Amino acid sequence: MSRFVLRRLLQSAVVLLGVTLVVFLLLQLVPGDPVRVALGTRFDPQTYEALRTRAGLDRPLVAQYFSYVGRAVTGDLGVSFRSGQPVTRIVLERLPATLSLALTAVLIAVLVAFPLGVLAAVRSGSALDHAARVFSQFGVSVPDFWMGIMGILLFAGVLGWLPPSGYVPLTEDPAGWLAHVLLPAATVGLVTASILTRFIRSSVLEVLSADYVRTAEAKGLRTRVVVLRHVLRNALIPVITVVAVQLASLLGGVIVVEVLFAWPGIGRLTYDAVQARDYPVLQGAVLLVAALFLLMNLLVDILYARLDPRITAR
Amino acid sequence: MSRIGSRLIGGALALALVTVGGCSSGESVDVDGAATQGGAGGVLTAAIGGEPDQLDPHRTSAYYSFEVLENVYDTLVEPDENLRMQPSLATKWTTSADQLTWTFTLRGGVRFSDGSPLTAEDVKYSYDRIVGEKLNAAYRFAAVKSVAAPDPTTVVVTLSAPTPNLLANLGGFKGVAIVEKSNVESGAIKTKPVGSGPFAVASYTSGDSVKLVRNDNYWNTKPKLDGVTFTFVKDPTVALQNLRGGEAQWTDNLPPQQVPALTDGGELTVQRKPSADYWYLALNQARKPYGDVNVRRAVAFALDPAAITKAAKFGLATVNQTAIPKGSSWYYEYAPYRHDPEQAKALLGQAGVSGLTMDLMVTSEYPETVSAAQVIAAQLKEVGITVKIRTLDFAQWLDEQGRGTFDAFMLGWLGNIDPDEFYYAQHHSGGAFNFQKYRNPAVDRLLDAARTQTDQGARKQAYDQAAKQIVDDASYIYLYNPDVVQGWSKKVTGYQARTDRAIRFRDVALTK
């Protein structure tokens, strides 16, 4: 097991190196000049050249890349063009907000999707099943920014229960944190729940038609026991992958929702960095997201082996 | 009907989710502003539309940064509400007979917010830094030969040519603020700048807020507020909700379509002031057939600026065929164009142009250019010009503007005080922002002369002539001066919107 983990970690390092190269090359292809954006609309040509030199953009691309990678392995991801702050710090500062939004959203999604998906499958064809399908159709087809705006107008505007935007760290004020995280997390969670509901429903349906379920029912076990003991355990395995992938993509930041709710997460950071062509920050953010993805995948593989004795981690 | 239905379902589902999420105390929301409002003056929360890139006044070009820095820093002189320069750190100044030496007397006893004294050496250090490191505002010091600090309260600026607008250059905005050397050298200035202004930066949380506290060392009347917190709310609907809900007490990010209703209603104070900004259409004169003045004039006659303004700004702007708005001391009344498609067609015929396709570049950074482009395209269609609109993000837009790969673009120029700043850069053949490649020797001569003309009457006359020629040649087709639109809670007193968009909270108070 530990050899498996070690090998996977080494593979991840290679993947991350590849990510840096791809991102670096892609950024060279994107039109737009970070120096012009940084200077805005008023400056003279000497100012332009001076900033270009300070940012190191006048050096050959190969030199820029290798000095970046050289420093990156030591944890130094360079300095932001815009703010002059170390990228490592900027990116890590945004992590708690993104983590709290992603985890809360997934929690909401699982709490909604799990009972809904399972019940829809068990009572396939019933009114509840139809309602579940309408719900998941709604969730995936309505844009999240619209849902977010409606949430703000209702819960912050009409009802006045929740603040419309902003972020409070969990460590500073847990009640304030909860109040601020609920709306954005529910907005994101609803979309995720829709995807999960569909998936859980079809996964459970598939297992329900398996021979061993029929056998279990033939033994005279009650439906409740069959579902809880036999169906769920088997239906869960693919669901875990989907939950993990959803979580990983949320950890990469939910750009639209973060921008809407003024949420200081990775998504908003990425958005601002793209707008400003702040390459170092963009690279840092992408690298972090890639690392999180790899980590999630590793965790899922380990979890698989635990849940299903037929799968062994090698 | 179905729209309303789906809204209700959305609301109900969101409600269900909140309940499922385990919110047992959803009602007892602790609102930021309320929690931090201690002391007599209270803390005002201002929701601004975006985040500062950094807080070093000499290195940032972002308006969001200057919204904060206006309250943190001082300049030698500063514009009053009529944009006339008034004493600030300098109490008086004299000019030598040849107009080449300006001697400023500094206010005594001024201290930075950390308690260290602000002297002539700090002024010299700040100006030398901008010039020596070629920072953003270096262009404002083009005529400055040297800056000297013979004693702690005297600053001598020596020029290579008479510069009648030196005061505007040294005080027009906080990009020429007086900074503290140790704050610069430690690097702290990027996130925790130290100035001599009414407030001091207490903390800057990336992505979230900048918190200011009252500077008890401030040389002028102490601010009534305990502090100001700037939060970054990009979406105007959300910003308005923050204001209505009391999470913020001030914003300049109101949804434009709702401003008329908000101005009438009694729940908030919403102020509209005509700004000195202008928005324009520029045609690339290095490309055929836009080098022909008849083609450019044809476009000017084909446009209906009133309709463009309505689409772009929901009426929150004043149509103007020149750069400078009415009310400015530089205003020159001139409006030779009217919406006249027949005249436009005749001019195009004279130029021998037919079946023209125009590439118009606009940017999503300024949504008003995107809306305006639709109207411009429709109006030019009437005179036989097919407009191909390209909507780019700002980085790419600036890049293409710089490389000259466009037929036409629309953009604005913000925070204008002295005409030299914008006319020279945009319409002199050697101007750094003459992207439309306009070249008229007569205009060059006028702009060169006005730059060093110290007689205000003669200077105004030169700019009037230049303005007329620029409009006649349609170097730019000026469209409108937008309004400054800001809203604040009824609890806020002592705030005034300014035409230069400087956000000053020094005289503001919050009532309970």
Chai-1 contact restraints between the chains, C-beta under 6 A:
chainA,res_idxA,chainB,res_idxB,connection_type,confidence,min_distance_angstrom,max_distance_angstrom,comment,restraint_id
A,P31,B,Q396,contact,1.0,0.0,6.0,A-B,restraint_1
A,P31,B,D399,contact,1.0,0.0,6.0,A-B,restraint_2
A,G32,B,A395,contact,1.0,0.0,6.0,A-B,restraint_3
A,G32,B,Q396,contact,1.0,0.0,6.0,A-B,restraint_4
A,G32,B,D399,contact,1.0,0.0,6.0,A-B,restraint_5
A,D33,B,D399,contact,1.0,0.0,6.0,A-B,restraint_6
A,R36,B,L398,contact,1.0,0.0,6.0,A-B,restraint_7
A,V37,B,A395,contact,1.0,0.0,6.0,A-B,restraint_8
A,L39,B,S61,contact,1.0,0.0,6.0,A-B,restraint_9
A,G40,B,S61,contact,1.0,0.0,6.0,A-B,restraint_10
A,F43,B,N136,contact,1.0,0.0,6.0,A-B,restraint_11
A,D44,B,Y139,contact,1.0,0.0,6.0,A-B,restraint_12
A,D44,B,A432,contact,1.0,0.0,6.0,A-B,restraint_13
A,Q46,B,K134,contact,1.0,0.0,6.0,A-B,restraint_14
A,T47,B,K134,contact,1.0,0.0,6.0,A-B,restraint_15
A,T47,B,A138,contact,1.0,0.0,6.0,A-B,restraint_16
A,A50,B,K134,contact,1.0,0.0,6.0,A-B,restraint_17
A,R82,B,D53,contact,1.0,0.0,6.0,A-B,restraint_18
A,S83,B,D53,contact,1.0,0.0,6.0,A-B,restraint_19
A,S83,B,Q54,contact,1.0,0.0,6.0,A-B,restraint_20
A,G84,B,Q54,contact,1.0,0.0,6.0,A-B,restraint_21
A,G84,B,K190,contact,1.0,0.0,6.0,A-B,restraint_22
A,E93,B,S206,contact,1.0,0.0,6.0,A-B,restraint_23
A,I108,B,L17,contact,1.0,0.0,6.0,A-B,restraint_24
A,I108,B,G21,contact,1.0,0.0,6.0,A-B,restraint_25
A,L111,B,V20,contact,1.0,0.0,6.0,A-B,restraint_26
A,V112,B,V20,contact,1.0,0.0,6.0,A-B,restraint_27
A,I149,B,T237,contact,1.0,0.0,6.0,A-B,restraint_28
A,M150,B,G10,contact,1.0,0.0,6.0,A-B,restraint_29
A,G151,B,A14,contact,1.0,0.0,6.0,A-B,restraint_30
A,I152,B,V238,contact,1.0,0.0,6.0,A-B,restraint_31
A,I152,B,Q241,contact,1.0,0.0,6.0,A-B,restraint_32
A,L154,B,G11,contact,1.0,0.0,6.0,A-B,restraint_33
A,A156,B,Q241,contact,1.0,0.0,6.0,A-B,restraint_34
A,A156,B,G245,contact,1.0,0.0,6.0,A-B,restraint_35
A,G157,B,Q241,contact,1.0,0.0,6.0,A-B,restraint_36
A,W161,B,G26,contact,1.0,0.0,6.0,A-B,restraint_37
A,L162,B,V29,contact,1.0,0.0,6.0,A-B,restraint_38
A,P163,B,V29,contact,1.0,0.0,6.0,A-B,restraint_39
A,P163,B,V31,contact,1.0,0.0,6.0,A-B,restraint_40
A,P163,B,E247,contact,1.0,0.0,6.0,A-B,restraint_41
A,P164,B,V238,contact,1.0,0.0,6.0,A-B,restraint_42
A,P164,B,Q241,contact,1.0,0.0,6.0,A-B,restraint_43
A,P164,B,N242,contact,1.0,0.0,6.0,A-B,restraint_44
A,P164,B,G245,contact,1.0,0.0,6.0,A-B,restraint_45
A,S165,B,V233,contact,1.0,0.0,6.0,A-B,restraint_46
A,S165,B,V238,contact,1.0,0.0,6.0,A-B,restraint_47
A,Y167,B,D208,contact,1.0,0.0,6.0,A-B,restraint_48
A,A175,B,D30,contact,1.0,0.0,6.0,A-B,restraint_49
A,G176,B,D30,contact,1.0,0.0,6.0,A-B,restraint_50
A,A179,B,V29,contact,1.0,0.0,6.0,A-B,restraint_51
A,L182,B,V18,contact,1.0,0.0,6.0,A-B,restraint_52
A,L182,B,C23,contact,1.0,0.0,6.0,A-B,restraint_53
A,A186,B,A14,contact,1.0,0.0,6.0,A-B,restraint_54
A,A186,B,L17,contact,1.0,0.0,6.0,A-B,restraint_55
A,A186,B,V18,contact,1.0,0.0,6.0,A-B,restraint_56
A,L190,B,L17,contact,1.0,0.0,6.0,A-B,restraint_57
A,V259,B,K234,contact,1.0,0.0,6.0,A-B,restraint_58
A,L260,B,D235,contact,1.0,0.0,6.0,A-B,restraint_59
A,A262,B,F232,contact,1.0,0.0,6.0,A-B,restraint_60
A,A262,B,V233,contact,1.0,0.0,6.0,A-B,restraint_61
A,P264,B,G207,contact,1.0,0.0,6.0,A-B,restraint_62
A,P264,B,D208,contact,1.0,0.0,6.0,A-B,restraint_63
A,R268,B,G207,contact,1.0,0.0,6.0,A-B,restraint_64
A,R277,B,A395,contact,1.0,0.0,6.0,A-B,restraint_65
